[in-house]
Amino acid sequence: MTSTARTESIAGRLIGKLTGFLDRFRDVGEIRNLSPAEACSVAHDLRIAPSDLEMLVARGRHGANELPQMLKALGIDEGAIKRAEPGALNDMRRVCALCIEKSRCNRELEAGTAALHHREYCANTYTIDSLGTEPKPDQTELQLRGPCCC
């Protein structure tokens, strides 16, 4: 009975992956069928380069799944960023979805070492720093930098 359940689970995951792949393939096909003007308009609305549009669609709706995990690893409240800087959070999602370091990011997140090494590979490090966050394990709210009082 255990091997049957395991086989069904593996088959279910494979079917899910295949379905996701086919959905992305269809979405990329739709993007390719846009006129150049339409593609530029969509890219402009998303605040990305037209050349990045196809790649962003190909990554699918789960292309930025690492971002919430990274913020959590850094002790940063995603909800606080969403309230204080919603545009910045959207930009961070876009950067994450287009990132070429996903393999390393996932390895570091899984190993629990992302907070130690994210500056070496995370393209959102600059944005995190510019928001004035000071990642700490016990931090529960995003702290925005105030004026210098030195």
C-alpha positions in Angstrom: 0.0 0.0 0.0 2.9 2.4 0.8 4.5 1.9 -2.6 1.1 2.6 -4.3 0.7 5.9 -2.4 4.2 6.9 -3.1 3.9 6.1 -6.8 0.7 8.2 -7.0 2.4 11.0 -5.1 5.3 11.0 -7.6 2.9 10.7 -10.5 0.9 13.6 -9.1 3.9 15.8 -8.8 5.1 15.0 -12.3 1.7 15.8 -13.7 1.6 19.0 -11.8 5.0 20.0 -13.1 4.0 19.1 -16.7 0.8 21.1 -16.3 2.8 24.1 -15.0 5.3 23.8 -17.9 2.5 23.7 -20.5 0.8 26.7 -18.9 4.1 28.7 -19.1 4.6 27.6 -22.6 1.2 28.8 -23.6 1.8 32.1 -21.7 5.1 32.6 -23.5 3.4 31.9 -26.8 0.8 34.6 -26.0 3.6 37.1 -25.3 5.3 36.2 -28.5 2.0 36.8 -30.4 1.8 40.4 -29.2 2.7 43.1 -31.6 6.0 45.0 -30.7 3.9 47.9 -29.6 1.7 45.8 -27.3 4.8 44.0 -25.9 6.4 47.4 -25.1 3.2 48.6 -23.5 3.0 45.5 -21.2 6.7 45.7 -20.4 6.3 49.4 -19.6 3.3 48.7 -17.3 5.4 46.1 -15.5 8.4 48.5 -15.3 10.7 46.0 -17.1 12.7 46.0 -20.3 10.7 44.5 -23.3 13.5 41.9 -23.6 12.9 40.7 -20.0 9.1 40.2 -20.6 9.3 36.8 -22.2 11.7 35.5 -19.5 9.5 36.9 -16.7 6.4 35.1 -18.2 8.5 31.9 -18.7 9.4 31.8 -15.0 5.7 31.8 -14.1 3.7 33.1 -11.2 6.0 31.3 -8.8 9.2 33.0 -10.1 9.7 35.1 -7.0 8.9 32.4 -4.3 12.4 32.9 -2.8 11.8 36.5 -1.8 9.5 35.9 1.2 11.8 33.2 2.4 14.8 35.5 2.0 13.1 38.3 3.9 12.2 36.0 6.7 15.8 34.6 6.8 16.9 38.3 7.2 14.4 38.9 10.0 12.5 41.4 7.8 8.7 41.7 7.9 7.4 41.5 4.3 4.1 43.1 5.4 6.0 46.1 6.8 7.7 46.6 3.4 4.3 46.2 1.7 2.8 48.9 3.9 5.7 51.3 3.8 7.0 50.8 0.2 4.6 48.7 -1.9 6.4 49.8 -5.2 9.7 48.7 -3.8 8.3 45.3 -2.9 6.9 44.9 -6.4 10.3 45.8 -7.8 11.9 43.2 -5.5 9.6 40.5 -6.7 10.5 41.4 -10.3 14.2 41.3 -9.6 13.8 38.0 -7.8 11.8 36.5 -10.6 14.5 37.5 -13.2 17.4 36.4 -10.9 20.1 34.1 -12.3 21.2 33.0 -8.8 18.1 31.0 -7.9 20.0 27.7 -7.4 22.4 29.2 -4.9 19.6 31.2 -3.2 17.6 28.0 -2.8 20.6 26.1 -1.4 21.4 28.9 1.0 17.8 29.2 2.2 17.6 25.4 2.7 20.9 25.3 4.6 19.9 28.3 6.7 22.9 30.3 5.6 21.1 32.9 3.4 21.4 35.6 6.0 25.2 35.1 6.2 25.8 35.0 2.4 23.0 36.9 0.6 25.2 39.9 -0.1 27.4 37.7 -2.3 24.5 36.8 -4.7 21.2 38.4 -4.0 20.3 41.1 -6.5 17.8 42.6 -4.0 20.5 43.4 -1.4 20.8 47.0 -2.5 17.1 47.5 -2.3 16.9 46.0 1.2 19.8 48.3 2.3 18.1 51.3 0.7 14.9 50.7 2.7 17.0 51.1 5.8 16.5 47.7 7.1 18.9 46.3 9.6 18.3 42.5 9.4 18.3 41.0 12.9 17.0 37.6 13.9 14.5 39.2 16.4 13.4 42.0 14.2 9.6 42.1 13.8 9.1 45.4 12.1 10.9 47.1 9.2 12.7 50.1 10.6 13.1 53.0 8.2 16.2 55.2 8.7 15.5 58.5 10.2 17.7 61.6 9.7 21.2 61.4 11.0 21.5 62.7 14.5 25.3 62.7 14.8 
